[in-house]
């Protein structure tokens, strides 16, 4: 297992899988299952899969074919690890509430 955060080692694992898959002319499902297994074994993180996908310098054969074979997996991985935005369903009500709070704060208070 590559040390955590070692992108080059993890991406090289992915390139090795890609090259072996292409050289042996295996079915697309084999590439997909192997990539899933690499992820399950935590040999590569989603960032490292993305790094492999985006790399255009490595000349290991079979990259376009392998990308097609694992595209659905990479898309799922990207979706799962997408940053969660703090979304308020009714943002307009927040503005109204703020205005009401300001009105409330502005009301005079009477002390007996």
N, C-alpha and C positions, 0 to 999 in steps of 0.2 A: 504494500500500500504506500503510495507517495505521501510524503509529509503534507499536512494541511496547508493549503495556500500555495503549493508548488505547482503553479499552472503548467509550466513546461513538461513536468513528468506526467501529470494527469492527461494533458492533451496528447502526449506521445503515446500513451496507452490507447487512446481513442484512434489515433492514426494507425497504430499497429493492428487494432481490430479491423479497421477499414481496409488496410492492405491485405491482411490474411483473408478476409471475406472476399475481396475482389479477386485475388490470386487463385483462390480455390473455386471460384465461380459458383458460390453458394446461393441459395434462394434468398430473397429479400427478407423473409421472416427470420432467417438466421441472424442477419445483421440487427434487426429490430430486437430480437430476444437477447442478443449479446450486449447491446447497448443498455437495455433495461437491467441486465444482470450487473454490468459495470456500475450502474447507478445504485442498485440495491446493495451491492457490496461496499458502497461508498468509496470507490476508487476514483471517482470524479464527481464534483459538485455541479450544480446547474450552471454556474459561471464558467466552469471548465468545458462543459458541453457547448456552451455558447461560444467560447473561445475557439474550440475546434471548428464549429460551424462557420465562424467568420474568417478563419485563417485562410489566406490565399497564397502564402509563401511556401508551405510544405508541398512537396511534389509527390507524395505517396499516391499511387494510382487508385482510381476508383472513387474519388471524392463525389463527383456528381451523382453517380449511381447509389452510393451509400447515403447521401443526403436525401435522395428520393425514398429510400427504404426506411429511413428513421425520421422523416419529417413529422409525422403525427406525434411521435414520442417527444421530439424536441419542442413541438408546439405545446403539448400538455405540460411539459416541464417548465416552460417559460410562463405559462398561464398560472401554474401552481405557485410559482415563486415571484409573481408580479407583486410589487409593493401595494399594500392595501391603503387606499385613500380614505381619509376620514370624511365620509359623505353624509351630510345632513339632508334627509328627504325633503324637508320643507324649509328651505333657506329663507324664503320670503317672510315666514312667521317670525323668524329670529329678529328681523328688522323691526317688525311690529311690536314684538315683546320689548326690544330695546327702547323703542319710543314710549311705550307704556311705562316702563321703569323710570325713564327720564321725567315723564309727566308726574308720576307718583312721587318721585324725589323732589319735584318742584312745588308740590302742594304745601300749603302752610300747615304747620302743626300747632295745635292749641294745647297749652298746658293749663291744667286747672289749679 
